[in-house]
């Protein structure tokens, strides 16, 4: 339903900033947790973490590179054990530009990266991305390989080091993501200003850039064949923001004008993939087959499902992992009969080897399981591997430990932290507990964060934070500014109800045609479980979320009086009007079973607006005015209804913002208003 280039959109503001808040320092005695000065100090303290972007181990396993994000991002280089760390010297001209998408050359001597010097956030100017190649030894300044008028990402070398592939939107005025602020809807809608993403290749010797995929297709992901002569990619006709959910898998020769061949079409394929989504196509080392992740996925970028395989030359599609009770989210071939898989296992990250025999992939004993979030950039839960697959690197964080780069031998002991970028940061919130309970015959899991300076003799209010998606899952991660609620004396409960990743594809699909019912029962049963575990005041329960969590924050108050205040971010109040307003409607049919025009009943069943006269919960509503995924009219509808019915409410619309907020001032304002709202209706100091 909602997406982002590196993380699903529901984690943009929701997870990273608003919806899955964790906890932090206790409120000063006698200070209202929502007062402006307190909030400013609180958010400043929560924002001290140094953010780590993509991480890459060199093919020979000897060197590390990572991006340190900030106002002036830097590329850091170090030995594989973290020693001799230093910033790559890019010169004064590039110092102020964003650096991303780092990719080691196959010989480990160089590092390619993209420099993004675009400053416009209003989608009125063309972006300019340049591809550079740096000498890893620092003997020469980075040299420009290509200057691109447009948006580029996902650098990938051919094994011979002669070509560099990437995704490219010529003339782009915005990031290639439905979470980015949409263009102003003026002119001939759907026809003017359509931007197209290609798979492109850059000839390193000549600097020539070639678009490989045809103009009739918008490409989302790609992979080089082992010999570099072909590409496999997922694509659909434009517009790209909408049609990812109906993308097909294509194979073609790696040159401009080559005819693509459909390898997999989920709309026509028989079996468990029928009508669902695909992600992460990957060639086997011998070039004989292509594996990918398939399943019900609500977000481009929020990959999760079963592992599938198809012969590269064409043939039957096989579900390699039917019936598994974990959710693979990233994988890589390590041999023609072996995969390394990073998966969500009941709210924890698990790295495991799978052996492939015929049309089945069987999981071996996991290398390790972590109550943490890991990633190397790009796909969620990705890791970076050396060419021999013996060394692994990624960034890791948890509720207990701020982000650091981890690297070391791939084995049954998790690799250690090789940086100390955030070593001075200690969690000011209480302990984090994985809570498990049963509901409707299902096992359900979630995370509970205790308030700072927890006193077992006191009773505390609790804010329930519902993740977006719904196909996503909350994992233990350093909460950053999302820690603001427990910082002010609240328990923070983040459930993974049916529809979430972590317990297999059947669990993900369990809320189809049932939004707001079974998943809400799971959440309420989780609240009951928490109240048996911790001293939560059931009369001071709050509810919040962004995107799908925003929908739940609008819908739940029409079904239960249990929540005494709510903050709904980028929510949905009426699935029927939403169907015609949003610009990503293709995601809805797998969930609702048919289009609104063919079967309106499931849409009406889950629309808060149809039950809004039951709602009595004071609700703050926030949204961006250029949100393509959850358009602002949805928030206007709910606000108008509550206001008319005399329910306390406030609507705040932020200019030039999409589903993901870019302006730090707007982010700060959302957070401050959220704290103020809960402080008013759920005082934490009692």
Secondary structure, DSSP 8 states (H G I E B T S, - for coil): ----SSS-GGGTTTTTTSTT----S---TT--TT-HHHHHHHHHHHT----EEEEEE-TTSSEEEEEE-STT-EEEEEETTSTT-EE----HHHHTSEEEEEEE-TTSSEEEEEEE-----SS-S--EEEEEEEETTSSS--EEEEEEEEEEEEEEE-TTSSEEEEEEEET-SS-SSTTS------SSTTTTT----EEEEEETTT--EEE-S-TT-EEEEEEE-TTSSEEEEEEESS-HHHHGGG-EEEEEESSTT---EEEE-TTT--STTTT-EEEEEEE-TTSSEEEEEEE--SSTT---BEEEEEETTS--EEETTTT-SSEEEEEEEEETTEEEEEEEETTEEEEEEEEEETTEEEE-S-SEEESSEEE-SSSTT--EE-TTS-EEEEEEE-SSS--EEEEEE-SSS---B---TTTT----S--EEEEEEEETTEEEEEEEE--TT--TTS-EEEEEEE-SSSS--------GGGGHHHHTT-EEEEEE-TT-SSS-HHHHGGGTT-TTTHHHHHHHHHHHHHHHHS-EEEEEEEEEEETHHHHHHHHGGGT-S--SEEEEES--S-HHHHHHH-S-THHHHHHHSS-TTT--HHHHHT-GGGGGGG---EEEEEEETT-SSS-HHHHHHHHHHHHHTT--EEEEEETT--SS---HHHHHHHHHHHHHHHHHHS-S--
